[in-house]
Amino acid sequence: MKNNVVKVALVGNPNTGKTSLFNELTGLKQKVGNYPGITVDKKHGKCKISETLTAEVVDLPGTYSINPQTLDETIVLETLLNSSGESYPDLVVVVAEVENLKRNLLIFSQIKDLKIPTLLVVNMADQMERKGISMDLEVLKAELKSEIVLISARKSSGIENLKKEIENYKNWNTEPVSNFLDKIDPDFFSEIKTVFSEESTYKPWLLITQQQYIHFLSEEQQKNIAFFNPASEKIKKYQHKETVFRYQKINEILKKAYKVDASKATDLRAKLDRVLTHKIFGYVIFVGVLLLIFNSIFEWASVPMDLIDGLFANLSDMAKSNLPPGVFTNLIAEGLIPGIGGVVIFIPQIAILFLFIAILEETGYMSRVVFLMDKIMRRFGMSGKSIIPLVSGTACAIPAIMASRNINNWKERLITILVVPFTTCSARLPVYAILIALIIPNQRVMGIFNLQGLTLLALYFLGFAAAISSAILLNKVLKIDNRSLFVIEMPNYKLPSFKNVFYEVVEKTKAFILGAGKIILALSIVLWFLASNGPETFKNAEQIVLTQQDNTGLSEGELQKKVASYKLQNSYIGYMGKTIEPVIAPMGYDWKIGIALISSFAAREVFVGALATIYSVESDGEDTGTIKQRMAAEINPATGEKRFNFASGMSLLLFYAFAMQCIGTLAIVKRETKSWKWPILQLTGMSALAYIVATITFTILS
Amino acid sequence: MGDTIGSLQIGESGIIEDFSLDLIPLCLLEMGCLPGKEVRLIQIAPLKDPLYIKVNGSHLAIRKEMANQINITKL
C-alpha cells in the first residue's frame, strides 16, 4: 500500500506544552518556513504515524481563542477557515493542559464547530495525582463528542496512543459539542446559513465577526458579510453571548467529569510570586538576571567568537594561496569569506541571548517581568511586553523587533519597534572596543573599576536612555488611538525543558543567520566591488605610486601597502568618501573615516574592517593590535595632531551609539510596520540625532 | 458607584456582575473573566498597576483602568 500523508494542525493555548508535543512528534525533522504573504514563522515537520501513514504536522501559534488578538493568532483563524488553502489540515489536535482544562476547552469547542476532525490531547497528565485532579475520561469523551488522549509530552508518554488515534481519524465524531449559536438567536443564525449557503453556521459567523483578519474572501462573501453589518451592536452582543454559552456548557461538562481536591494543591506558585513580584526583591532579581545575561553574552561568547574569527581569517588566506589569482579568487577571499564570517561571528552571542530568553519564557518568569514593568514602561508609551524586545535588542535589533509582535496595542508596539535600535546591539561592540582602546586610558578608578570597562557600561546605559527618551517623545507626538488592551496569562512556574530550549535556540539562530545574513553578505560583496574597482587612476595605481619620488627606496612590503592605499583612495568608494568629507568634517572625521561610515551603513561592525582595509593593514576586524596601532599613528594633516584623539574618538563613539547604521533593521521595520514611513523616520531621526550629538561633542572637546 | 475589581484589596474576592460590552474586550471573556464568576486579587504590581487576579481558574494580569470597569459584589 502507498504511504499516505495526512495534514495535522496543532492548536492550543500558550503554555500548554503544545511545542513540547510538536518537538516530540517531529524531532529534528522540523522546519521553519513562512506563511504565504505574511512573515509569521510556520513551524512544520514530518512524523511517522504508522507503516502506511505519515503526518505533516504544523505547530500553529498559541492562542486562547480562534478570534485573534495579535498578528500571530490570525494564522490560526486563516488556516482553519480556508478550506482550499495549502495549509488546511485534514485533522486538528487541540492541546490542553490538565490544570487549565476549563479555559483550554474554549478553543476546543470553537474548532469542533468547524466540523474538521478534531482530537483533544490533555498534556501533563502525569501531574494529575500530585495536583489532586481526577478525571472521568469516558464521560468527558461522551460529553465532548470526541476522542481524548492523555499524554505527558515531557516524559514522552502517551505519544504512541496519540499516533494510534490519529491513524483512525476518519472515524472521529465531527459533531459540535453543542449548538451554541442557535441558542442565541435561531432565526438570525439560520438566515446566516441560508445567505452564505453553508452547512455549518460557525464558519460564516467567523467570516462576519473576524472579516478584518481574513485575506481570502470572495466578492460574494464580502457582499454577504456586509449584509449582516459586522460593526453592529447586535453582532458584538452575540459574540459575548456565544462565549458565555460556551463556558456554561464547559462548566456543566467539567462538573460531571473533572474534580480538583484543593487540599492537595501546593502553594509553590504563591510563594514564588510573592518573591518575584515583590516591590523590592522583584526588581533586584530582575536587574540581577539582566546583569547575568549581559555578562554571559560577553564572557561566554568571547572564546567561540575568537575561534570563528581566526577560522575565517585562515579560510581567506587559504583561498588566496590555493586558488589561481584573479578577480574570482579576490571575490571569494576578500568579499565572500569575510562577509560570511561577519555573520557567523555573531552566532555565539545571539545563541546565548536566545538561550536565556527561551529559559525565561519556559519557566514562566517572563510574565512576571511583564507584570512588574508594565506601569513603568507605560509612562514611556510602551507596554510591559516591550521589555522582551528591549532586552533582546542588546544582541540584535532584528529578532528583537520580531519579538514585539505579541504587543497587541499598535501604538505601544510601534514605539517599541522604533526605539529598539538604540539599545547597544552586539554589532556596536567591535566599534566601541577599538575606539575605547584608543582614546580611554587603561587605568583603574577608585582602585576597582576599570575606566575602559566603565566607558562601555556608560555606553550601554546611554543606549537605554536614548531608547527611553525617544519613546517619551514619540508617545507625545504620535496621535494614534490608544485603546489599552492588556490581558496576560500568569502561567504556573515550570522547569525549562532542555529539548524545547534547544530547539528554540537552534531555530531562532538559524532564522537570524538566514535573514540578516543574506543582507550583510550581499552588501559586503557590493562593498568589495566598490573598493576594488575604480576609474583610470585606480587601474594605473602601481605605476603612479612607483613614479612618486618619495617612494623610492621602500621595501617591497611597504610599497605594496602604499599601492593598496592609493588604490583605495581612487576606488569608487574612495570617491564616495571624498564627496561626503565636507559633510562629516564638523564631526571631526576625514574621508577615510567617511568610507568606513558608508561601508558600515550595511552593518556597524563593518566599520573596523573597513578602516583596516583603508589603512591597508592586514586585519581581520577583531585583531585590534595592528589596526589599533595604525589608527593611533594616523595624523590629521590640518592640525598635526592625532586623527583619533579624545574629541574625534568620543564623537565617533556617540555617532555609533545613536546612528541607524543597519540595513537589516530597516528592512525588518518595513516588513513589520508594512510601510516605508517608519523606517524612513527612524533612519532620518536617528542619523540627525547622531550627527548633531557628534558635532557638538567634537566642537566642545576640541 | 459599587465595587470593582480595582477596589479589591490583596486576598479579597468578589463575584463579577454583568458588565458593559463596550468597555470590556471579548478576549477578557475568553480568558475566563465572566459574569457570575468569582475573582480574587492575588497581587498588585509595585506601582499599583497592573493587577494580578485569579478568575474562573485562570491566573491573569490586567491593567487597573480595565479592572475599574468590572463591577463586582464583594464576598
Interface residues (C-beta under 8 A of the other chain):
Chain A: Y64 S65 N67 Q69 N100 K102 R103 L106 E233 K236 K237 Q239 H240 T243 V244 Y247 A270 D273 R274 T277 H278 K279 G282 Y283 S367 V370 F371 L372 D374 K375 I376 G384 S484 L485 F486 V487 I488 E489 M490 P491 N492
Chain B: L21 P25 L26 C27 L28 L29 E30 M31 G32 L34 P35 I42 Q43 A45 P46 L47 K48 D49 P50 Y52 N56 G57 S58 H59 L60 A61 I62 R63 E65 M66
